[in-house]
Amino acid sequence: MLKRRQQIDSVSFPSRSSFFGALVACSFLVVMDGGAWIDQSHGSAYASLAAQDQPDAEKKAPPSAKERAEQKKKEKEAERAAAEAAKERAKWFAKLDSDDKAATDGAVGYEVPEIPSDTERMAFQQPDMLALRGKVVVIQTFSTRTGAGIKAVEAARKALDAAKLSADDAFFLAVHTPDNAEQAKNAIEKAKLDCPVLIDSKGTFCDALGAFRKPVTFMVDRQGNVQFAGLSETGVTAAAKELAAKVYDPEAMPNKRDETKVAENSAVKFPTFNEPVGSAADLRGKAAPPFVAERWWNGEPSVQGKLVLIDFWATWCKPCREMIPHMNEIAVAYPKDVQVLGISSESWRDFEEGVLRYRLNRSDFKYPVGVDGQRRMMSAFSISGIPHVVAISSDGIVRWQGFPGALTPAVVNSLIASNNALLAKSGSGQAVTNRWSRAKR
């Protein structure tokens, strides 16, 4: 019976520049999707790093040559299926320029904005957006300055109709931007646009969503949170079906967005989390330690311009193995926005032995897995229980920590949105919020 003891040495906390130097040299961190994830309690799911022996029931004989061949065949089939699924989901989104993407991403994961009192309504009787809770809401921004705006509304509505949802399950709302707002009512009546419309002449509602001159399609879930921005027609149909399948909880209020508002001429603010981080030191809001991986098992990561998720785990840890599908979902859903990484503190020999013993294959992971036998990163976080995930933004700051199952869609979407806003601001040097209010100065 194999015995192993893992101890953690204390390490001084390095500077932010140290993290980036190591990150460029090795590659690195964290957080995902409107898809349905299973939230798992982390109270008893951690595996103690002080545990020496694993139960005999956990240990399995290495697979035979025939079993390996069959497993490899299944893995290739699973890889093809995953690649096809990712390809199909990419079709959900229309192409937006960097400023529009950064601005609209800021609304994702948070409560749909309130309707300003000075907006003009056409065939829209609801007193506010809260009255629409319980329904999947599609919001299409547009302008009547050109025919493209009316066509965008008609296309989005047709896409929602294709989802075949009842009036009790779905609602469509067109929002006219300030562009040509003075002529909007006449143009809408002339075009015989038969749907509820808000004419946002001052741009307050559009600014809250991040929408500017180009038409953008948003989708709000039953709870009242914006779950998607920049959807294509294909995306509207598919996302509407996905969100409509989720159960509405009238007791769960929408997520407030106050903490992620980006003030003009100020740094991008990230959401804050107050939940305990589990068996580790709380480094949220602080510079991440330098990234260290002695060796990569299934390819190196690409972290440039992405939110990085580091999953600290080990082959012998059953809760860790059970979280692999969850981390795979994140990696597959956000290939452009997120880099998921797995880091084991085992020695390379123990790691390879564990891979064989628990029949793990490279194709079981949709993200890079590395080994740090000296446990330098784990020591810096004082991790005493695994699995433990750390989310790091593109500026090298730890933004989230905890059990993998606690990475809900709202958490992941809010982190991605803030990180994308950070990237957009650092790239252009200008804020991309409140564009309508600034355009009128």
N, C-alpha and C positions, 0 to 999 in steps of 0.2 A: 504494500500500500504506500502510495506516494505521499510524503509529508513535506509541507512547505510553510515557512513562516515569513511574513512580509512586515517589515518595520519601516517607519517613516522618520527620516532625519529632518531636523529643522533647518530651513534655508532662509537667508535674508531676502527680502522682497526687492527685486531689481526695478530699474527705471523703465519708463515707457519706451525710450529709445532702444533699450536692450531688447525689448520684445520685438520691435520692428526689425532690428538687425538679424535676430534669429529667424524671424518670420520670412524674410527675403531669402535667407540662405536655405532654410529647410522647407518652408511652406506651412500655414495654420488655420480657425474657430467657428461659429454657431448659428443660430436659429433659422416656420412653414405655412399653411394653405387653408383654404376654405373647406378642405376635405374633412370627413368625419374621423376624428381620432378617438381612441378609447383612453379616457383619463384613468390612471391607475394610482391607488394610494401608495405613498412611499414610506408609510410608517414602519412596516415590517418587511419591506421588499429589499432593503439594503443587505449586502453581504459584508460582514466585518473583515477587514484586512488582517485582523489579528487571528482569525480562525486558521487552525493548522490543518486538520484533516477534513476531507470531504467524505460524505457517506458513500459506502460501497455501491449503493444503488445508483449513484451518480456516475460511476465509472463504467465505461463500455469498452469492449474489445475493439481494436482497429478493424475497419471494414475490409471485406475480401476484395480481390481484384474485380470480381463480377459486380459486387455492390458499388464499388467506386465507378465503374463504367456506367452503371445505371444512374448513379447520382450525378455524374458529369453530364449525361444526356438530359436529365431533368433540369440541371442548372442552366444549360444552354437554352432550353425551352423557356425557362423562367426569365432569362436575360432578354430573349427576344420579345416576350410578352411585356416586360417592364419598359423596354425601349419603345415599343409600339404605344404603350399607354402614355409615356412621357411625350411622345410625338403628337398624340392626339390632344393631350391637355394643352400643349403649346398653341394649338389652334384656337383655344378659347380667347386669346388676347389679340387685340388689334395693335398695330405698331404705333407707338407714341414717341414724340421727341423727348429728349432727356428732361427738359424742364416740366413738361406736362406729366411725365411719369413720376418724377420726384414729388410734384405738388399733389397729384391725385393719390399717390401711395400714402400720403400723410393722413388721409381720411380712413384708410382701410383698417378694420379691427375696432373701430370706434362708433359711437352713436351717430346716426344720421343727423345732420344739422337741423336746428329749429327753423321754421319758416318765418322769415322777417315780416313784420306787420305791414311794410310798405310794398310788398309784392302784389301784383295784380293777378287774380285768379280767373281761369276760364274752365268751366265744367269741373271744378275741383271743390267739393263741398266739405271735405274733412277739415276740422279745426286746426289740426297740427299733425306732425309726422307720428307722434305717439299713438294717434288714433288708428294708425295702420299696422301697429304691432300685431303679430299673429299671421301676417301675410308676407310673402316674398315681394319686394318692391323693386321695380326696374326704373331707374332715373336716367333719362336721356337728355343731355344738354344740347342746345342747338341755337342757330340764329336764322332769321328769315332774310338776311341780306342776300343770300344766294339760294338757289334751289337745293343745294347739297344739304342744307339744314333740315328741310322738310323730309327729304329722302332718308336722312339718318333716323329721324323719328319713326317713319313708316317701316323702315327695315328692322329697327329694334323691336317695335311692337309686333311685327310679323314673326320675329324670332321667338318672342315670348309666347305668342299664340301656338307656335309649333310645340311648345312644352306640354300643351293640353292640360293646363291647370284651371281649376274652377275660379270663379270670382271671389270665393272665400279664401283661396290660397294665394292669389297673385294680384298685383296692382301695378299699373303702368302710369308713369308721370313724366311729362315732357317739361323741361325747364329752359326758358328762353334767356339767353345771356343779355347783358346790356347792349351788345352790338345790334344796332337797328331796332332797339326796344320800342322807340316811339312809333314805329310802323308795324310792330309785331301783331297787334290785335287784328288789324285789317288784313295783313298777309295771311294770318292763320285762318281767318274766316273765309278768305278767298280760296285758300288751298283746301278748305273743308276738312281740316284736321280734326278728327273725331276722337279726342282723348283729353283727359285732364291736363291743364297747362298752368304753369306758374311763369309770370313775366317778371324776371328779377332785374329790374331796370338799374339798380344801384350795384348789383354784383355781389351783394353780401352773402347770399346763399351759394353762389358759384365759387366765391373765394373760400368759403368754409369747406367745400368739396375739393377745391384745387383745380376746378375746371376753368379754362380760359377760352380762347377764340375757336378752337377746333372742337367738334362734337365729341363727347366722351360718354360711354355707357357705364353706369354704376349699378350694383345690385346690393340690396339690403336684405339681411336675413329676417326670420320671423321675430327675433328678439329686438330688432331695431338697430342692429350694427351693420355698417357698410362692410361687406365681405369681399367684394370685387370692384375693381376700377379698370377701365380700358378694355372692356369685353368686346369681342367680335360677335357677329350674328350667331355663329356656331357656339360661342361661349355663353351667350344669353340663354339659348335653349338648354344646353347641358347643365349650366350652373343653376338655372331655375329648378330643374328636376332634382338636382342634388340638395339644394337648400329646402325645397318643399318637403323632402323626405324626412327632414329633421323635426323632432317634436318641439312644439312651442311651450315654453315655461313662463307663465304670466308672472311668477314670483321673481324671476331673474331680470333685473333691470339692465339696460344697455350700458356699455362701457364708456365712461366719460373721457373726453379727449383732452382735457385741460393740460395735462402734464406733457403732452407731445406737441403742443402748439409751438411753432417756430417764430419767435418774435423777429421782426425785421431788424436787420443789422446786428443780430445777436447769434450766438452759436446754436446749433441744432440741439434740442432737448430730447432726451430719450425717456420712455416710460420708466417709472420707478416701481419696485416690487418690495413688499414688506414681509412676505412669507419667509419662514426659516429656510435656510439653504440646505439643511441636513447635516450629515457628518463631515463637515469641512469648515474652514475659516471663511467668513463672509468678506469677499473682496469686491463686491459690487460697487461700481463707481470709482474704482481704483485702477491704476495701470496694471495690465496683465503681465505675469512673469514671462521671461523669454521662452519661446517655444523650443522644445527639444524632442527629437525622435532619433534614436540611434540607427534605426533601420526600418524601411517600409516593406510591408508584406505583399501588398497588391497594387502598387503604384503610388506615386507622390501626389499630393493635393495641389490645387490651384486656388489661391486665396485672394488674388488681386481683386479689389473692388467688391468683396463679398463679406457677408456676415458669417463668422466662423463658429461652428458648434463642435466642441471637443467632448467626446464621451470617454470618460475614464472607466475602464473595465478590465476584465481578465477572463481567460478561457474557462477557468474552473468555477467562475461565478454564475450560478444559474439565473438569478435575477438579471444579470447583465446580458446573458444570451437571450433571455425572453424579450429584452428591449431592442434587439437588433432589427426586427421588422418595423418597429416604430421609428427608429432613426433612418431606416431605408426609405420610409414614406416621405420624410422631410427632404432627404437628399434627392429623391426622384421628382418631387413636386417643385422644388426651387433650384434647379441646376444653375441658373444665372445669378441668383441672389444670395445663395447660401452654400457654404462649404462645410459639410459634416466630416468629422475626423474621429477615428477611434484610437485611443492610446492605452496600451497595456503596460503595466509595470513589471511584467514577468521578464525573466531572462529570455534570450532568443531560444535557447534549448527548451526551457519549460513551455514557452509559447508554442513551439512546433509540436511538442509532445501533446499539449492541450488541444491543438487543432485536430490531431489525429484521434485522440481519445474521445472528444465530443463531436467528431465527424463534421467539423466546420470546413467549408470550402471558400475559396476566394469569391466565387459567384454568390455566396450568401450575403455579401456586403456590397451595397451600392455606393460605398464611400471608402476612401483610403484608410488603412489600418496600419499603425506603426507601433514600435516597441521602444520603451524607455526603461531598461532594466535597472537603472540607478534611481528611478522614481523622483527625478528632479522637479518635474512640474507638479506631481502629486504632493511632494513635500512643501512646495511653495504655497499650495492651497490648503495644506494640512488636512488632506483627505484621509479619513479613517473608515469610510464605508463606501462601497460601490454597488451599482453604477452611480456616477455623479457627472452631470453635464454642466459645462461652462459656456456661456455665450459671450463672444467678444466682437465689438464693433470695429469698423475699419480704421478708427483712430487709436486702436490698441487698448480700449477700456473695457473692463468686465461689466457686462450689462445685466446678466442673469445667471443664476446658479440653482441647481436642484436636481431632483429625480427626473429622469427623462420623460416619464409619463405625465409630468406636470406641464410639459410644453404643449399647451393647448393652441388651437388655431388663432385665438385672439392674442395670445402672448407672442407667438411667432410672427404674425402679421404686423403687429405694432412695432416689433424690433426691426423687421425688414423695412417697413415704411420709414422709420427714423434713420436707418442706416443709408437707405437710398437718398433721403433728403440731405444727409451729411455729405454723401458723395457728390450730389448735384451742386451743393453750395461750394464745396471745396474745388470743384472743377471749373465753375463759372465765376466764382468769387462774389456772386450775388444771390440774394434770397429769391425763392420762387413761390413765396406765399403772398396772399392779398394782391394779386396782380391787377384785378379790376379797380380796387381802391387806389392803387398807385398810378394806374394808367390815367386817372382823371385829375391828377394834381397839376 
